[in-house]
Amino acid sequence: MPSIRLLALDDVPALTELHRRNRDHLQPWEPMRADSWFTTEGQLAAARAALEGHADGTSHPCVILDDDGRLVGRIGLSSIIRGALQSGSVGYWVSADAQGRGIATAALRSLVQVAFGELDLHRVQGETLTHNTGSQKVLERAGFVRYGMAPDYLRIAGRWQDCALFQLIA
């Protein structure tokens, strides 16, 4: 069964290779990335930044493992806000060669358990480009409900794009 666990600096070599192999696959769904993002140094800097966010309570960065324990993607909560909101925003991706097997959905369900359990959040939000039907299906299979649309919400692939907004309440 696919699983998730907290990101570790030891994951950097595998993440670097995954990002290199999936560069074209992920490009339409992510912010524009400098060539340095696809290097070990770039992934090490990104992992350190993600773990700093975890240490200060604003993020929960994880890796996704397939049935064989092979690292096949990333998932995490960012923009964790405490106080009256108690919410976080989920983001995820799975390697092109691991798609279509329910891995992203299983990973999202696991992260939701962490969000509502260990992190004691009230709400998890997911944002997808309006034409990213695959990601929307993952959210829906994990119980998320579409509640709106945000125009020009995220700068993805070099331009501001509309996003469908989904949420799941504890």
C-alpha angles and dihedrals in degrees: 000000000000115000143183133221137175115285115258131194087242087069093066098093092050092044091049091054092045092051091048093050093044099040096114093037093055099037097091092051104043140059114273109278129211116233088252089067088071094056130088089248091052093049091046090054091047092048092049091050091049092050091049087055089051091051091052093045098246097109144024108206117193140172124228119232125196126223090282094050092254116147106246105162151333135269131172152142120255134175091038107185122191128190116063094346104052091185142135137189120237126217129177146163135184128204114264091242091055099049125111095038100093093255096129092048092049091047091050092050089051092049091050089055089054092046095052095035118034095018095041094217122165098207140023120198129200125194123195134175107263091245095047095100093161093061091043090055090052090053093047093048088053091054101261118146124215109237106168153331128259117205118223089357104149134026100231127165089000100306140076109261138188117251134204110227123220131180142185121200122208 
